[in-house]
């Protein structure tokens, strides 16, 4: 009954819509509270009205969205605070990582070895010799450099220099020396393995940089004083070159003026000897020219003396003695620091890595897993070698079988092929006898 009443109530509306075209005016139809009617559109004449509905969000849905947004904002704030805390201590500790198989070396400013930043230190050393990804189970902490608290800037300076030296070791090895000749005599694969092994070079670079080596090294406390001294030396060298060039030009000008003066004196002497009557006039003109040339020469000599005095004033300043920060180096293996010939006095060596970074249990577990991984690789390498030997043996067997099969067709000493010199035995007759054979019988 309710459906019949609804249909009867809607008849006037449908009749009015049939007599006139439907426009874009909104038609309000009773719906659930969570829906709203929007502008209708006609599909075709006589096909009726299509109403598009738009669902509104409930209050619970809005509360959930607001909570998600608040949680996301809080998470971003916590991430920013964490990054700010890391930035305060960034550079106070530097970490040296070593590959357990190929002796690759990577530097890091964080305890975790981040692949996106670590791969930037990897250089191309040959096909199939270059790292394409960082697997954390292959890397072991080798050393940690600890700078004083608040001296992260010095640590970042050391970090950049160590990374740059590592890159130069891997790319600038062909310097024409004995080591370069030895590497050139190796195969590409062997040379790539040699270049990847930067363990010893990294330790030597560490000793050099921590001792204040390299331009712009901030491991020295009086870094600003050293930088000013180097800038002053550079400016003095430029000024000295300019003054020496100016002195050379003045000397050349002085020599030209002296030659001109001698030429004037010679001409005056010739004129006075040839013209007796005009001797006074000629001598007076010659004297004026000599006086002018003498004044020019005296002026140039004065300028030369001034330039020489300026060059003498540019005495080289004494180089300030660098006052280096006290640095502690923690070693996982006490024998590794012997890769360097000598260490500066400001470096203190400590056996064992910092406990606040890695506990002994963590290191033992890491080393055990890596040793198990090395053993697994050894087993796989043996299986691979055995499979390769088996494949080579099978190949030899196939080659021998093929040679045996081709033996009848090999050339004879007389130069004829085997099938002519050694005819095969006729096959036994197995078919029916021909008609002529039966008749002959």
C-alpha positions in Angstrom: 0.0 0.0 0.0 2.8 2.4 0.8 4.4 1.8 -2.6 1.0 2.5 -4.3 0.5 5.7 -2.4 4.0 6.9 -3.3 3.4 6.1 -7.0 0.0 7.9 -6.9 1.7 10.9 -5.3 4.4 11.1 -7.9 2.1 10.9 -10.9 1.4 14.7 -11.1 5.2 15.4 -11.1 5.9 12.9 -13.8 3.0 14.2 -16.0 4.4 17.8 -15.7 7.8 16.6 -16.7 6.4 14.7 -19.7 4.6 17.8 -21.0 7.6 20.1 -20.8 11.4 19.6 -21.3 13.4 18.8 -18.2 15.8 21.6 -17.3 18.8 21.7 -15.1 16.9 22.9 -12.1 17.4 20.7 -9.0 14.6 18.4 -8.1 14.4 17.6 -4.4 13.6 13.9 -3.7 13.4 12.4 -0.2 16.6 10.6 0.6 18.4 9.3 3.6 20.0 11.9 5.9 23.5 11.0 4.7 22.8 11.8 1.0 22.2 15.0 -0.9 20.6 15.5 -4.3 22.5 17.4 -6.9 21.6 18.7 -10.4 19.9 16.1 -12.7 20.8 15.3 -16.3 18.6 13.9 -19.0 19.8 10.7 -20.8 17.3 10.7 -23.6 13.7 11.8 -24.2 11.2 9.6 -22.4 13.9 7.6 -20.5 13.2 9.4 -17.2 15.4 11.3 -14.7 18.8 10.3 -13.5 19.7 11.7 -10.0 23.3 11.9 -8.9 23.8 11.6 -5.2 26.7 12.8 -3.1 27.5 11.1 0.2 28.4 13.4 3.1 31.1 12.3 5.6 29.8 11.3 9.0 31.1 12.9 12.2 33.0 9.8 13.2 34.8 9.7 9.8 35.8 13.4 10.3 37.1 12.7 13.7 39.2 9.8 12.4 40.7 11.9 9.6 41.5 14.7 12.1 43.2 12.2 14.4 45.3 10.8 11.5 46.4 14.3 10.5 47.3 15.2 14.0 49.4 12.0 14.3 51.1 12.7 11.0 52.0 16.2 12.2 53.3 14.9 15.5 55.4 12.3 13.7 56.9 15.0 11.4 57.7 17.2 14.4 59.4 14.2 16.2 61.4 13.5 13.1 62.5 17.1 12.8 63.5 17.1 16.5 65.5 13.9 15.9 67.3 15.4 12.9 68.0 18.6 14.9 69.5 16.5 17.7 71.6 14.5 15.2 72.8 17.7 13.5 74.1 19.0 16.9 76.4 16.0 17.3 76.9 15.3 13.6 80.6 14.9 12.9 81.6 14.2 16.5 82.0 10.5 15.6 83.2 9.0 12.3 82.7 5.4 11.5 85.0 3.3 9.2 83.4 0.2 7.7 85.1 -2.8 6.1 83.8 -5.4 3.7 84.5 -8.9 5.0 85.3 -10.3 1.5 86.7 -7.7 -0.8 88.1 -5.3 1.8 86.1 -2.4 0.5 86.1 0.6 2.8 83.3 3.1 3.5 83.1 6.2 5.7 80.0 7.2 7.6 78.9 9.9 10.0 76.2 7.7 11.6 76.2 4.4 13.3 74.0 2.9 10.6 75.5 2.3 7.2 73.0 4.1 4.9 73.0 2.8 1.4 71.8 5.9 -0.4 74.8 7.9 0.9 77.4 5.1 1.0 77.0 4.2 -2.7 78.2 7.8 -3.5 81.7 6.8 -2.3 81.8 3.7 -4.6 83.9 4.3 -7.7 84.0 2.2 -10.9 86.9 -0.1 -10.7 86.0 -2.6 -13.5 83.1 -4.6 -14.7 81.6 -7.0 -12.1 84.1 -5.5 -9.5 82.0 -2.5 -8.5 79.4 -2.5 -5.7 75.8 -2.0 -6.9 74.1 -2.4 -3.6 75.0 -2.3 0.1 74.3 -5.5 2.1 74.6 -4.9 5.8 75.6 -8.5 6.5 78.8 -8.1 4.5 80.0 -5.0 6.4 81.8 -4.9 9.7 82.8 -1.8 11.8 86.5 -1.4 11.7 87.2 1.8 13.6 85.5 4.8 15.2 87.0 8.3 15.5 85.8 10.3 18.5 86.2 14.1 18.5 85.7 16.3 21.6 82.2 17.4 22.4 81.0 20.3 20.4 83.7 19.9 17.7 81.5 18.4 15.0 82.7 20.9 12.5 86.2 19.5 12.7 84.9 16.0 12.4 83.0 16.9 9.2 86.1 18.5 7.8 88.1 15.3 8.4 85.3 13.2 7.0 85.3 15.1 3.7 89.0 14.9 3.3 89.1 11.1 4.0 86.3 10.5 1.4 88.2 12.6 -1.1 91.5 10.8 -0.5 89.8 7.4 -0.9 88.3 8.5 -4.2 91.8 9.7 -5.4 93.3 6.3 -4.4 90.8 4.5 -6.6 90.9 6.8 -9.6 94.4 8.4 -9.7 96.6 5.3 -9.3 98.2 5.6 -12.8 101.0 8.0 -11.8 103.8 6.3 -13.7 105.4 4.7 -10.6 106.3 1.2 -9.8 103.0 0.4 -8.3 101.2 1.7 -11.4 103.3 -0.5 -13.6 102.5 -3.5 -11.5 98.8 -2.8 -11.7 98.9 -2.3 -15.4 100.5 -5.7 -15.8 97.5 -7.3 -14.1 94.3 -8.4 -15.7 91.2 -6.2 -15.4 89.6 -8.4 -12.8 92.8 -8.6 -10.7 93.4 -4.9 -11.0 89.8 -4.1 -9.9 90.3 -6.3 -6.8 93.6 -4.5 -5.9 91.9 -1.1 -6.3 88.9 -2.2 -4.2 91.2 -3.2 -1.3 91.6 0.3 0.4 92.0 -0.9 4.0 95.6 0.0 4.4 95.3 3.3 2.4 92.4 4.4 4.6 94.3 3.9 7.8 97.3 5.8 6.4 95.0 8.6 5.3 93.5 8.7 8.8 96.9 9.3 10.3 97.7 12.0 7.8 94.4 14.0 8.1 94.2 13.7 12.0 97.7 15.2 12.1 96.4 18.4 10.4 97.3 17.5 6.8 95.5 19.0 3.9 94.3 22.4 3.1 91.5 23.8 5.1 91.7 21.0 7.8 89.7 22.1 10.8 91.2 19.5 13.1 93.5 22.4 14.3 92.1 24.7 16.9 93.8 27.7 15.4 92.4 27.0 12.0 91.5 30.6 11.4 95.0 31.8 12.2 96.5 29.2 9.8 94.0 30.1 7.1 94.8 33.8 7.5 98.5 33.0 7.3 98.1 31.0 4.1 96.0 33.8 2.6 98.7 36.3 3.5 101.4 34.1 2.0 99.3 33.8 -1.2 98.7 37.5 -1.5 102.4 38.2 -0.8 103.4 35.8 -3.6 101.1 37.5 -6.0 102.4 40.9 -5.0 106.0 39.8 -5.2 105.4 38.5 -8.8 103.9 41.8 -9.8 106.8 43.8 -8.2 109.4 41.6 -9.9 107.7 42.1 -13.2 107.7 45.9 -12.6 111.4 45.8 -11.6 112.3 44.0 -14.7 110.5 46.6 -16.9 112.2 49.4 -15.0 115.6 47.8 -15.5 114.9 47.5 -19.3 113.8 51.1 -19.4 117.0 52.2 -17.5 119.2 50.4 -20.1 117.3 52.1 -23.0 117.8 55.5 -21.4 121.5 54.9 -20.8 121.9 53.9 -24.4 120.1 57.0 -25.5 122.3 59.1 -23.3 125.4 57.6 -24.8 124.0 58.2 -28.3 123.4 61.9 -27.4 126.9 62.3 -26.0 128.4 60.8 -29.2 126.4 63.1 -31.5 127.3 66.2 -29.4 130.9 65.3 -29.6 130.8 64.8 -33.4 129.0 68.1 -33.9 131.5 70.0 -31.7 134.4 68.6 -33.7 133.0 69.3 -37.2 131.5 72.8 -36.6 133.9 75.2 -34.9 131.8 78.3 -35.3 128.6 76.7 -34.0 130.3 75.1 -31.2 128.6 77.1 -28.5 125.1 76.7 -29.9 125.6 72.9 -30.6 127.1 72.3 -27.2 124.3 74.2 -25.4 121.6 72.0 -27.2 123.6 68.9 -26.5 123.9 69.8 -22.8 120.2 70.3 -22.5 119.5 66.8 -24.0 122.1 65.3 -21.7 120.5 66.9 -18.7 117.1 65.6 -19.6 118.3 62.1 -20.1 120.2 62.2 -16.8 117.0 63.3 -15.0 115.1 60.5 -16.6 117.7 58.0 -15.6 117.8 59.3 -12.0 114.0 59.0 -11.8 114.1 55.4 -13.0 116.8 54.5 -10.6 114.8 56.0 -7.8 111.8 53.9 -8.8 114.0 50.8 -8.9 115.1 51.4 -5.4 111.5 51.8 -4.2 110.5 48.6 -5.8 113.5 46.7 -4.3 112.6 48.1 -0.9 109.0 46.8 -1.3 110.2 43.4 -2.3 112.4 43.3 0.8 109.5 44.2 3.0 107.6 41.1 1.8 109.5 38.7 4.1 107.9 35.3 4.6 106.0 35.1 7.9 106.6 32.3 10.3 104.1 29.5 9.9 101.9 29.2 13.0 102.2 26.0 14.8 98.9 24.1 14.6 97.2 23.3 17.9 95.4 20.0 17.2 92.3 18.7 18.9 92.7 15.6 21.0 91.2 12.6 19.1 90.5 9.1 20.2 90.4 6.2 17.7 88.6 3.0 18.7 89.8 -0.1 16.9 88.0 -3.4 16.5 91.4 -5.0 15.8 94.5 -3.6 17.4 96.7 -4.7 14.5 94.9 -2.4 12.0 96.5 0.8 13.2 99.9 -0.5 12.1 99.0 0.1 8.5 100.2 3.7 9.1 103.9 4.4 9.4 103.4 6.9 12.3 100.7 8.7 14.2 100.5 12.3 15.4 100.7 13.0 19.2 97.1 14.2 19.4 95.7 10.7 18.6 94.9 8.2 21.3 94.3 4.6 20.4 91.7 2.5 22.2 91.2 -1.2 21.7 87.5 -2.1 21.3 84.6 -0.1 19.8 82.5 2.3 22.0 80.0 0.4 24.1 77.3 3.0 23.6 77.4 2.2 19.8 77.9 -1.6 19.9 77.9 -3.9 22.9 80.2 -6.9 23.0 77.2 -9.2 22.5 76.1 -7.3 19.4 79.7 -7.5 18.0 80.0 -11.2 18.8 76.6 -11.9 17.2 77.6 -9.9 14.1 80.9 -11.6 13.7 79.4 -15.1 14.2 76.8 -14.4 11.5 79.4 -13.0 9.1 81.7 -16.0 9.7 78.8 -18.3 9.0 78.2 -16.3 5.8 81.9 -16.6 4.8 81.7 -20.4 5.4 78.6 -20.6 3.3 80.3 -18.7 0.5 83.3 -21.1 0.7 81.0 -24.1 0.4 79.2 -22.5 -2.6 82.5 -21.7 -4.2 83.6 -25.3 -3.8 80.4 -26.5 -5.4 80.7 -24.0 -8.2 84.3 -25.2 -8.9 83.3 -28.9 -8.8 80.4 -28.1 -11.2 82.8 -26.3 -13.5 85.3 -29.2 -13.4 82.5 -31.7 -14.2 81.3 -29.5 -17.0 84.9 -29.4 -18.5 85.2 -33.2 -18.1 81.9 -33.7 -19.9 83.0 -31.4 -22.7 86.2 -33.4 -23.1 84.3 -36.6 -23.3 82.0 -35.2 -26.0 85.0 -34.0 -28.0 86.6 -37.5 -27.8 83.4 -39.2 -28.8 83.0 -36.9 -31.8 86.7 -37.5 -32.8 86.1 -41.2 -32.6 83.0 -41.0 -34.7 84.8 -38.9 -37.4 87.8 -41.3 -37.5 86.8 -43.2 -40.7 86.5 -39.9 -42.5 89.9 -38.5 -41.6 92.6 -38.1 -44.3 95.0 -41.1 -44.9 98.7 -40.8 -45.3 98.2 -41.3 -49.1 96.1 -38.1 -49.1 92.8 -39.8 -49.8 89.8 -39.7 -47.6 89.0 -42.6 -45.3 85.8 -43.7 -47.0 87.8 -44.4 -50.3 90.9 -46.0 -48.8 89.0 -48.2 -46.3 85.7 -49.4 -47.9 83.2 -50.7 -45.5 82.0 -54.3 -45.6 78.8 -54.9 -47.6 75.7 -55.3 -45.6 74.1 -58.7 -45.5 71.2 -59.3 -47.9 67.8 -59.3 -46.1 65.2 -58.5 -48.8 63.5 -60.6 -51.4 65.6 -62.0 -54.4 64.9 -60.2 -57.7 63.0 -62.0 -60.5 66.1 -62.6 -62.6 67.8 -64.2 -59.8 65.0 -66.7 -59.3 64.9 -67.5 -63.0 68.6 -68.1 -63.1 68.3 -70.6 -60.4 
